[in-house]
Amino acid sequence: KVEAGEVKELHTPLTVENVTLSTGKPLKTAEEIAAYSKLVLAAERDMRLNGGWEIVTQDRLLDNWGPHCVAPVRLAPGALLAIGIDHGTGAGRQTAALVQLQLADRVFPKVDLLAESRSKGFSTPEQDAEAILTMLRSLGLRWEHVDAWFGDRATNFNKSGIRKTNKDLHIHLARLVGVGSDAFPRIEVPNKAGGTVTYGYRLMNAIMGRRDEAGVSHFRVNPAALHFRESCDRYNGRNPKDPLKDMLDAVRYPIEELIKPREFSGLTAIY
C-alpha cells in the first residue's frame, strides 16, 4: 500500500517469469538470461538484472581483468592491426595504442594489446605523431603495416593554445614518414553515439573473461603496457574524466569499430 505523497520504488528483475507474454511464450530463455548476465559489467549488473536505479561502484570497471590477461604477444598471421588514439591537451593525457584483432572466428574474436604510448607531459600534435611512429618502430613495424586508424574527436584549446585533432595529427604523420597527406591513411572518428562507451567496455570485459585451454585470456596484453594495466587495475567507471580512462579509450576505439555487435556472440546492442 502506498500512502499519498509517498514514492514507491518498483524493481522488476530480469527473469523468465517477468519476460513471459500472456500467450505463455518467454521473450528470453533462462539460458539466454544467464549468458547475458555474464556479459554485463559488474557495475551495471544490479541495474540490468534486478532493476536497480544506480551503478554500483566496483574496485574496477573491467572485473574480468586479471593476471591471466598479461602475456607475451606476437604478431599473428592474418590479424588486423589498428591504432587507437585518445586526444588530450593536459599533461600525460595524449594516449595511443596498437591493437591486434584476430577475427577469423567472428563469434569468439581475440584481441591483443601490442604496444602503448602516452605523453610524458604537455605535447604538441607533432610530438604525438612522433610518439606513434616510435611505438610502431619498437616492434619493427611501419605505418604501412597498420590496417586501420581511429582517433577521438577534436579537443578544445588549452591555455597554451594547443588543440588536438585527427586532421593535424594526420598531417604530421604524413610529413614525418615522407608522404603526401593524400597517401597517408585517414584517421577515422569512432562512433560516439549514446551507449557506445558502455558497449565498448562490456565488449572488452567479455573477451577478457574468455580463456583458451591453457588458461590464457582471449584478450592478451603485452607486459610492457604498464599504463593500460594500471588503468584496468584502478579505473572504477565513476568519473568519465579520470585520467585512467584515457588509455582504456585508446584501446577501446578500434575494438568497438572492428568488432560489430551483430557479429559478436551475445552482444546485441542492449544499451
PLY file of the C-alpha trace (Angstrom):
ply
format ascii 1.0
element vertex 271
property float x
property float y
property float z
element edge 270
property int vertex1
property int vertex2
end_header
0.00 0.00 0.00
1.33 3.44 -0.99
0.32 6.47 1.10
-0.44 9.83 -0.55
2.74 11.65 -1.50
4.86 8.54 -0.96
7.18 7.39 -3.72
7.45 3.65 -4.03
10.37 2.08 -5.85
9.47 -0.68 -8.25
12.20 -3.13 -9.20
11.49 -5.76 -11.82
14.22 -8.40 -12.07
15.14 -9.93 -15.41
13.63 -13.38 -15.00
11.86 -15.76 -17.35
8.61 -15.11 -15.50
8.86 -11.35 -15.97
9.56 -11.57 -19.72
6.84 -14.12 -20.49
3.99 -12.87 -22.67
0.33 -13.50 -21.95
0.49 -16.20 -24.61
2.91 -18.10 -22.40
5.90 -17.51 -24.68
9.01 -16.09 -22.93
10.96 -13.37 -24.75
14.16 -14.72 -23.18
15.02 -18.21 -22.04
16.80 -18.93 -18.75
19.92 -19.83 -20.73
19.84 -16.52 -22.64
19.40 -14.55 -19.42
22.30 -16.43 -17.81
24.51 -15.72 -20.85
23.56 -12.04 -20.77
24.35 -11.78 -17.07
27.92 -12.87 -17.78
28.35 -10.15 -20.41
27.23 -7.11 -18.45
29.73 -5.21 -16.34
29.68 -5.82 -12.59
29.00 -2.11 -12.03
25.79 -2.26 -14.09
24.69 -5.78 -13.18
22.17 -4.71 -10.50
20.52 -2.28 -12.93
20.43 -4.68 -15.86
19.31 -7.78 -13.95
17.48 -6.55 -10.85
16.02 -3.20 -11.88
18.36 -1.20 -9.69
18.44 2.57 -10.17
22.15 3.28 -9.82
25.54 1.94 -10.83
27.19 0.04 -8.02
30.78 1.19 -7.59
33.32 -1.59 -8.01
37.04 -1.68 -7.33
37.49 -1.78 -11.10
35.14 -1.48 -14.04
36.63 -4.38 -16.02
36.03 -7.11 -13.46
37.24 -9.89 -15.79
40.67 -8.26 -15.97
43.43 -10.12 -14.16
46.91 -11.71 -14.40
45.60 -14.23 -16.93
45.35 -11.35 -19.45
49.06 -10.43 -19.23
51.20 -12.50 -21.59
53.87 -12.02 -24.26
52.21 -11.20 -27.57
53.44 -11.90 -31.08
52.14 -10.76 -34.43
49.55 -13.22 -35.72
49.29 -14.05 -39.44
46.06 -12.71 -40.91
45.25 -10.48 -37.96
44.21 -6.84 -38.32
46.45 -4.16 -36.87
44.77 -0.98 -35.70
45.83 2.14 -33.86
43.51 3.88 -31.42
44.17 7.45 -30.28
42.61 9.36 -27.40
43.39 13.06 -27.71
44.26 15.13 -24.66
45.79 18.56 -24.13
46.54 18.04 -20.43
49.85 16.71 -19.16
50.02 12.98 -19.84
46.54 12.91 -21.42
47.52 12.03 -25.02
47.42 8.26 -25.49
47.70 5.81 -28.36
47.56 2.03 -28.59
48.47 -0.60 -31.18
45.84 -3.33 -31.12
45.86 -6.69 -32.91
42.48 -8.26 -33.69
42.09 -11.89 -34.72
38.66 -12.06 -36.32
38.73 -15.37 -38.17
36.25 -16.63 -35.56
33.59 -13.91 -35.56
31.82 -15.45 -32.56
34.92 -15.62 -30.36
37.34 -12.93 -31.55
40.71 -12.45 -29.89
42.35 -9.13 -29.06
45.98 -8.32 -28.24
47.40 -5.03 -27.00
50.82 -4.99 -28.63
52.08 -1.57 -27.52
51.01 1.72 -26.00
52.12 5.34 -26.00
51.34 8.14 -23.52
52.67 11.68 -23.47
55.02 12.39 -20.56
53.71 15.93 -20.16
52.09 18.53 -22.39
52.60 17.62 -26.03
52.09 19.06 -29.50
50.47 17.21 -32.42
53.92 16.82 -33.99
55.23 15.17 -30.83
52.16 12.93 -30.73
52.83 11.80 -34.30
56.46 11.00 -33.50
55.39 9.03 -30.42
53.08 6.85 -32.53
55.79 6.14 -35.09
58.25 5.34 -32.27
55.70 2.89 -30.87
55.50 1.15 -34.24
59.28 1.09 -34.67
59.65 -0.57 -31.25
58.03 -3.64 -32.79
59.80 -3.41 -36.13
56.68 -2.08 -37.84
56.00 0.76 -40.24
52.89 2.85 -40.80
52.08 0.76 -43.88
51.53 -2.30 -41.65
48.57 -0.65 -39.87
45.19 -1.61 -41.34
43.00 0.97 -39.58
43.40 4.22 -37.64
40.87 5.62 -35.16
41.15 8.91 -33.29
38.83 10.70 -30.88
37.01 13.93 -31.67
38.89 17.23 -31.55
39.67 18.75 -28.16
39.20 22.35 -27.07
42.18 24.71 -26.95
44.20 24.55 -23.74
45.84 27.53 -22.02
48.86 27.18 -24.30
46.71 27.42 -27.41
47.13 23.72 -28.27
44.24 21.80 -29.76
44.31 18.15 -30.81
42.55 16.95 -33.97
42.81 13.93 -36.23
43.48 16.25 -39.15
46.53 17.88 -37.54
47.89 14.53 -36.38
47.38 13.12 -39.88
49.34 15.98 -41.43
52.29 15.47 -39.08
52.31 11.70 -39.51
52.39 12.05 -43.29
55.20 14.61 -43.12
57.31 12.53 -40.75
57.10 9.42 -42.96
57.75 11.45 -46.10
54.48 11.06 -47.99
51.74 13.43 -49.03
48.63 13.75 -46.91
46.58 12.01 -49.60
48.84 8.96 -49.38
48.57 8.50 -45.60
45.53 6.59 -44.27
42.61 8.58 -42.93
42.19 8.65 -39.14
38.54 7.81 -38.57
36.45 9.15 -35.70
34.87 6.25 -33.78
31.12 6.08 -33.36
30.24 8.32 -30.39
26.52 7.57 -30.16
24.90 7.13 -26.78
25.64 3.75 -25.20
28.84 3.11 -27.14
31.09 3.63 -24.12
29.21 1.03 -22.10
29.09 -1.31 -25.07
32.82 -0.95 -25.68
33.81 -1.72 -22.10
31.31 -4.56 -21.93
32.85 -6.00 -25.10
36.39 -5.72 -23.74
35.36 -7.26 -20.42
33.62 -10.19 -22.10
36.68 -11.01 -24.21
38.92 -10.75 -21.14
36.79 -13.37 -19.41
37.23 -15.96 -22.13
40.27 -18.26 -21.90
41.98 -20.82 -24.07
42.80 -24.36 -22.92
45.99 -23.12 -21.24
44.00 -20.59 -19.21
45.25 -17.56 -21.15
42.67 -14.86 -21.83
41.35 -14.12 -25.32
42.39 -10.55 -24.51
46.16 -10.55 -24.11
48.19 -7.56 -23.00
51.92 -7.12 -23.53
53.58 -6.99 -20.09
55.26 -3.72 -21.15
51.89 -1.96 -21.48
52.11 -0.60 -17.94
49.70 2.32 -18.34
46.90 0.14 -19.70
47.48 -2.41 -16.96
47.30 0.26 -14.29
44.09 1.65 -15.80
42.48 -1.81 -15.78
43.55 -2.28 -12.16
42.27 1.05 -10.88
39.56 2.60 -13.09
36.14 2.04 -11.50
34.00 3.78 -14.11
32.56 6.50 -11.88
34.40 9.52 -13.29
34.45 9.82 -17.11
37.18 12.49 -16.84
39.51 10.28 -14.81
42.97 10.21 -16.49
42.94 6.43 -16.04
40.21 6.28 -18.71
42.41 7.79 -21.45
44.42 4.66 -22.24
41.35 2.44 -21.95
39.61 4.58 -24.58
42.57 4.43 -26.95
42.33 0.63 -26.82
38.54 0.63 -26.90
38.07 2.59 -30.14
39.45 0.04 -32.63
37.81 -2.84 -30.77
34.41 -1.17 -30.94
34.78 -0.27 -34.59
36.13 -3.57 -35.87
34.01 -5.98 -33.83
30.39 -5.26 -34.63
27.52 -6.12 -32.23
25.69 -8.33 -34.71
28.80 -10.45 -35.19
29.77 -10.91 -31.56
28.21 -13.73 -29.55
25.50 -12.49 -27.21
26.26 -8.79 -27.62
23.36 -7.32 -29.50
23.14 -3.61 -28.82
21.39 -3.56 -25.44
22.06 -0.11 -24.01
0 1
1 2
2 3
3 4
4 5
5 6
6 7
7 8
8 9
9 10
10 11
11 12
12 13
13 14
14 15
15 16
16 17
17 18
18 19
19 20
20 21
21 22
22 23
23 24
24 25
25 26
26 27
27 28
28 29
29 30
30 31
31 32
32 33
33 34
34 35
35 36
36 37
37 38
38 39
39 40
40 41
41 42
42 43
43 44
44 45
45 46
46 47
47 48
48 49
49 50
50 51
51 52
52 53
53 54
54 55
55 56
56 57
57 58
58 59
59 60
60 61
61 62
62 63
63 64
64 65
65 66
66 67
67 68
68 69
69 70
70 71
71 72
72 73
73 74
74 75
75 76
76 77
77 78
78 79
79 80
80 81
81 82
82 83
83 84
84 85
85 86
86 87
87 88
88 89
89 90
90 91
91 92
92 93
93 94
94 95
95 96
96 97
97 98
98 99
99 100
100 101
101 102
102 103
103 104
104 105
105 106
106 107
107 108
108 109
109 110
110 111
111 112
112 113
113 114
114 115
115 116
116 117
117 118
118 119
119 120
120 121
121 122
122 123
123 124
124 125
125 126
126 127
127 128
128 129
129 130
130 131
131 132
132 133
133 134
134 135
135 136
136 137
137 138
138 139
139 140
140 141
141 142
142 143
143 144
144 145
145 146
146 147
147 148
148 149
149 150
150 151
151 152
152 153
153 154
154 155
155 156
156 157
157 158
158 159
159 160
160 161
161 162
162 163
163 164
164 165
165 166
166 167
167 168
168 169
169 170
170 171
171 172
172 173
173 174
174 175
175 176
176 177
177 178
178 179
179 180
180 181
181 182
182 183
183 184
184 185
185 186
186 187
187 188
188 189
189 190
190 191
191 192
192 193
193 194
194 195
195 196
196 197
197 198
198 199
199 200
200 201
201 202
202 203
203 204
204 205
205 206
206 207
207 208
208 209
209 210
210 211
211 212
212 213
213 214
214 215
215 216
216 217
217 218
218 219
219 220
220 221
221 222
222 223
223 224
224 225
225 226
226 227
227 228
228 229
229 230
230 231
231 232
232 233
233 234
234 235
235 236
236 237
237 238
238 239
239 240
240 241
241 242
242 243
243 244
244 245
245 246
246 247
247 248
248 249
249 250
250 251
251 252
252 253
253 254
254 255
255 256
256 257
257 258
258 259
259 260
260 261
261 262
262 263
263 264
264 265
265 266
266 267
267 268
268 269
269 270
